[in-house]
Amino acid sequence: MDTEAQPTERDRSSRLSDAEEISDTGGREDRSRFALVSRTAAWLPGGRITLTLLLCLLFLLLLSNFVVQPFQIPSGSMEKGLRVGDRVLVNKLAYRFGAEPRRGDVVVFDGTGYFGDADYIKRVVGVGGDHVVCCDKEGWIEVNGRSVDESTFLYPGDTPSSVPFDVVVPPSALFVLGDHRSRSSDSRDHLGSPGGGMIPVDDVIGRADWILWPAGHFTRLHRPASYARVPAAVEGASEPTTAVGAHG
């Protein structure tokens, strides 16, 4: 004997009514959203085209403020890799979730109060706690006792620095240099200024990851392998014996 309860006519009618009510509710919501878009478009000159353009602009503004931002290279201080007029894409999320700038990164930062009232792009040579010296007996910059071969990105004919310096980078700060050392105004030139030529990590806008333009120069920017061999800073490193800055 089949003991399974059989739906009555009323049960079936009730289910059908519920389904119709849900469907009607969803339909009303869809129509409401569609009507809102239509009313907004009707209010704007140009209608839906203008609305689409405004939404695209809003998306780009949010993207530029919080995710990525294009940056035009204003000078030759980062040649040979970055030329005047190149446009790079700056990753603004690179250091937002606990990550810190690393030696060799190319960063864009706000130089207000340190370098000048503008944004700058330089390469990170030393991070908080690092002991940075120029130069060793081979003529290379030395970080935490390890010589760094910068020949793969230095401007041809440039030396790592034309004058000596010996600094310990404060916590949460960066020591930065341009790749075209003879044309770069960088941390070396501001050792006697407020902040000692160091850039607060909080003032870093982001990391330059790509050259976008011109098309023939399109490439990804990589962290040079030479920095990977630099040992970690020794806690409580001794103060530098000299702190000489120079134009370069």
C-alpha positions in Angstrom: 0.0 0.0 0.0 1.3 3.4 -0.9 1.5 5.4 2.3 3.2 8.5 0.8 1.0 11.6 1.3 -0.5 12.8 -2.0 -0.7 16.5 -2.5 -4.3 17.8 -2.6 -5.6 20.3 -5.1 -5.3 23.0 -2.4 -1.6 22.1 -1.8 -0.8 22.4 -5.4 -2.6 25.7 -5.7 -0.8 27.0 -2.6 2.7 26.1 -4.1 1.7 27.7 -7.4 0.6 30.8 -5.7 3.9 31.1 -3.7 6.0 30.6 -6.8 4.0 33.2 -8.6 4.5 35.6 -5.7 8.3 35.1 -5.6 8.5 35.5 -9.3 6.4 38.6 -9.2 8.6 40.1 -6.4 11.8 39.4 -8.4 10.2 40.9 -11.4 9.2 44.0 -9.6 12.8 44.4 -8.3 14.2 44.0 -11.7 11.7 46.5 -13.2 12.5 48.9 -10.4 16.3 48.8 -11.1 15.7 49.1 -14.8 13.3 52.1 -14.2 16.0 53.8 -12.0 18.6 53.4 -14.8 16.1 54.7 -17.3 15.1 57.7 -15.2 18.8 58.6 -14.6 19.6 58.3 -18.3 16.6 60.4 -19.2 17.8 63.1 -16.8 21.3 63.3 -18.3 22.0 65.1 -21.6 23.0 62.4 -24.0 21.0 59.7 -22.2 22.5 56.3 -21.8 25.7 57.2 -23.6 26.5 59.9 -21.1 25.5 57.5 -18.2 27.9 54.8 -19.5 30.7 57.3 -19.9 30.2 58.6 -16.3 30.2 55.1 -14.9 33.4 54.3 -16.8 35.0 57.5 -15.5 34.0 56.6 -12.0 35.5 53.2 -12.4 38.8 54.7 -13.7 38.9 57.2 -10.8 38.5 54.4 -8.2 41.1 52.3 -10.0 43.6 55.2 -10.1 43.1 56.2 -6.5 43.2 52.7 -4.9 44.7 50.1 -7.3 47.0 51.3 -10.1 48.1 54.7 -11.5 50.0 55.7 -14.6 53.1 57.8 -14.0 55.1 59.7 -16.6 58.9 59.8 -16.3 59.8 63.5 -16.0 63.6 63.3 -16.2 66.6 61.1 -17.1 67.5 60.2 -13.6 66.3 56.6 -14.1 68.0 55.9 -17.4 68.9 53.5 -18.9 65.8 51.6 -18.0 63.3 54.4 -17.8 63.6 57.2 -20.4 62.1 60.7 -20.3 58.4 60.5 -21.4 58.0 56.8 -20.6 54.8 55.9 -18.9 54.9 53.4 -16.1 52.1 51.6 -14.3 52.4 52.0 -10.5 50.9 49.2 -8.4 49.4 51.1 -5.4 48.5 47.8 -3.6 52.0 46.4 -3.6 52.7 47.6 0.0 49.1 47.9 1.4 48.7 44.5 3.1 51.7 44.1 5.3 54.3 44.0 2.5 57.2 46.4 2.6 59.4 47.9 -0.2 62.4 45.7 -0.9 65.9 46.5 -2.1 65.9 46.8 -5.8 62.2 47.9 -6.2 61.5 50.9 -8.3 59.1 53.1 -6.3 57.2 56.3 -6.8 56.9 58.5 -3.6 55.8 61.9 -2.5 58.9 63.9 -1.9 57.1 66.8 0.0 59.3 67.9 2.9 62.2 65.7 1.8 63.0 66.1 -1.9 60.6 68.7 -3.0 56.8 69.2 -3.6 56.4 66.6 -6.3 56.3 62.8 -6.9 59.6 61.1 -7.6 60.7 57.7 -9.0 63.8 56.0 -7.7 65.3 52.6 -6.9 65.4 51.3 -3.3 68.9 50.6 -2.3 68.5 50.3 1.5 65.6 49.6 3.8 65.2 50.1 7.5 68.2 49.0 9.5 70.5 48.6 6.4 74.1 49.9 6.5 74.7 51.4 3.1 78.3 52.3 2.1 79.9 53.6 -1.0 82.1 52.4 -2.1 84.0 49.1 -1.6 87.5 48.5 -3.0 85.9 47.4 -6.3 83.9 50.6 -6.5 80.5 49.0 -5.8 77.9 50.1 -3.2 77.9 47.8 -0.2 74.8 47.0 1.8 75.2 45.2 5.1 78.7 44.1 4.2 77.7 42.7 0.8 78.8 44.3 -2.5 76.0 44.9 -5.0 76.8 44.6 -8.7 74.6 47.2 -10.3 76.0 47.0 -13.8 72.8 45.5 -15.3 70.8 48.7 -14.7 73.3 51.6 -14.1 73.5 54.1 -17.0 76.4 53.2 -19.2 79.6 55.0 -18.1 78.2 55.9 -14.7 79.8 54.8 -11.4 77.7 53.7 -8.4 78.6 57.1 -6.9 81.2 59.8 -7.5 81.5 60.6 -3.8 81.5 58.4 -0.7 78.7 58.0 1.8 78.1 55.8 4.8 74.6 55.7 6.3 72.4 53.5 8.4 68.8 53.7 7.3 66.3 54.4 10.1 63.4 52.1 10.7 60.4 52.5 8.3 62.5 54.5 5.9 64.2 54.0 2.6 67.5 55.0 1.0 66.9 55.6 -2.7 69.1 56.3 -5.7 68.5 57.0 -9.4 69.9 54.6 -12.0 71.5 57.4 -13.9 73.7 58.4 -10.9 75.4 61.4 -12.6 72.0 63.0 -13.3 70.0 61.9 -10.3 69.2 64.0 -7.3 68.5 61.4 -4.7 69.2 60.4 -1.1 72.8 61.3 -1.4 71.9 65.0 -2.0 69.7 65.3 1.1 71.8 63.7 3.8 72.0 67.0 5.6 68.3 67.9 5.1 65.4 67.1 7.3 65.0 63.3 7.3 68.6 62.8 6.3 67.7 62.0 2.7 65.6 59.0 3.8 62.1 58.5 2.4 59.4 57.4 4.9 57.8 54.2 3.8 54.4 55.8 4.4 55.1 58.3 1.7 55.6 55.6 -1.0 52.7 55.7 -3.5 53.5 52.4 -5.0 55.8 50.2 -7.0 56.5 50.7 -10.7 55.7 47.3 -12.3 55.3 47.9 -16.0 56.5 50.3 -18.7 53.3 50.9 -20.7 54.3 53.4 -23.3 55.8 53.8 -25.8 54.7 50.5 -27.2 58.2 49.6 -28.4 59.4 49.9 -24.8 56.6 47.9 -23.2 58.1 45.6 -20.6 57.7 44.4 -17.0 60.1 45.8 -14.4 61.9 43.2 -12.4 63.8 43.4 -9.1 67.5 42.9 -9.9 68.9 39.5 -8.7 71.9 41.2 -7.2 69.9 42.5 -4.3 68.6 39.1 -3.4 72.1 38.2 -2.1 72.2 41.1 0.4 71.9 39.8 4.0 69.4 41.1 6.4 70.3 44.1 8.5 72.0 43.4 11.8 69.9 44.6 14.7 71.5 47.5 16.5 74.0 48.1 13.6 76.7 50.7 14.5 76.4 54.3 13.4 78.2 55.2 10.2 81.7 56.6 10.4 80.9 59.2 7.7 77.9 60.7 6.1 78.9 62.5 3.0 76.4 63.7 0.5 76.9 65.1 -3.0 75.1 66.1 -6.1 74.6 63.2 -8.5 
